[in-house]
Amino acid sequence: MADCVFCRIVSGEVPAHVVVADEVAVAFLDARPVFKGHVLVVAREHAETLADLPAAGVGPLFERVRLISMAIPAALGAQGTFVALNNVVSQSVPHLHVHVVPRTKGDGLRGFFWPRQRYASDAEAADYARRIAAALASTGR
C-alpha cells in the first residue's frame, strides 16, 4: 500500500535501521523506542491486524519475533524482553507489527500498563468466557 509507511520501509523506499529482513518479515528499530534497541517486526505483506494475517503467516511471523526476542538480551545485555502487539486501539501504524522491547529489572517501565480489574463474581467471569467461546465457535474454531 503506497500510503503505508511500513510497506514503504519493507520496499526500501523509506529508510530504517533494519535488523533482519527475509521473505516473511522485516525487523527494524522503532524510531521512538521505549528503550534503545526496541525492534518492530512487521509482516512483509500488508495486513492491518493479526486477524487480517492469513493463518499460514502467523507461525512464520512469530518465529521471527521469537528469534528477535532471543537476540536482544544477548546483543544488548538486557535481562529479557517485552513483546506486544496492538490491534487497532493504540496501533499508531495500521500495518501488523510486533514490538520487541529490551527489559532489565528496575528499568523504570511503568504506566505502560493499565490498572487490573476483577470480575464481580464467578458467574460474571463464566459469562465472559461463554461469550468469547461462542464467538470462536461461530468462526468454526
N, C-alpha and C positions, 0 to 999 in steps of 0.2 A: 504494500500500500504506500503510495507516494507521500501521503501526509503523515505517516507514522515514523517518528524519529528512530524507534528501534529497528524497523525494517530498513531504514536508511543506514543505520550503523551496521546491520547484518550485511548489506550490499556493499559496504565500504565507502558509501557516499558521504557519510558523516564520520569524522574521526573519533576514535575511542581507544582507551588503553585496554586492548584485547589480551586476555589471559590465555584463552584457548578457543579455537573455532573448529567445528567439524560439520558433517552433513546434517546433524541433528540440532545443534545449538551453537550459540556464540556467548561466551562469558567475558565480561569486561568490568572494569572498575566503575562503581557508581560515581557520578560526577559530584554528588553531595552525600558523601558517606556518613553513616552513623559513626563508624570508626575507620581509620585508614586501613585499606585492604578489603573493604566491603565490595563484594562482587555481585553483579546481576547476571543470572544465567537466563538467557532468552531463547525461546523456541525459534529456530531459523524460519520456519513457516509461520505466517501471521495467524495467530489465534488470540482473541481478546482475553479470554479467561480459561481457566483449567477445564471448565465444562465444554468449551469450544474446541479443545485439542482432541483430535481423534484418539480413541482408546489405545491404538497401536503406538502412539507417540509418547504416552505417559511414562512408561518404563524407561525408554531411552533417554528422555529428558531428565528424569530423576536419577539416572545413573550418572549423568554429568554433574548434577547437583551433589550427589554423594562424593564423587571424586574431588570436587572443589572443596567440600566441607572437610575432607581428609587433608588436602594440601595446605589450606590456610594455617592451621596450627603449626605444621612443620615449617612453613615458609616464614611465618611472622612471629613465632614464639607465643602464639595465643594458646590458651588452655582449652578452647573449644570454639564452637560456632553457634550462632543463632540462625535458623533457617526459617524464612517466612515467605508467604505468598498472599497477595491481596486479590480478591475478585470483585471488581467494580468499586466498592467503597474503599477509599484510601489508595486506589490504584492510579497513580499520577500519570502513567502512560498506558493507554488501552491496548497493550500487547503483553501477552503472558510472559511474566518474568518472576524468577525466584531470587530472593535476597539471601546471600550467604555472608553473614557478618561475623568478623572475628570477635571473640569474647575472652575476657580474662576476669577472674574473680576480683571484685572491687572496682571494675571499670567505670562504675557510675551510671550505667544504663538504668534509668528509672523514668517513669512517666510514659514509657513506650507501651505500657500495658494499661488496661482499664480495670476498674475495681471488679472483683468477682461477685457473683450473685448466688443466692441459694434458691432452691425450689421450695415453695411453701409447704409441700408435702410429697410423700412418695407417689401419691395419686397424680399430682401435677407433673412430676418427672415422668411417670408412666405414660401420661397423655402426650407429652412432647416426644417421647420415644416412639409411641404408636403412630403419631402423625408423620414423623420422618420415615419410619418403616413403610408406611402406606405410600408415601411419595416415591420411595425406592421401588416398591412393588409395581407401581404404575409405569415405571420405566423398564420393567422386565427384569429387574435385579433382585 
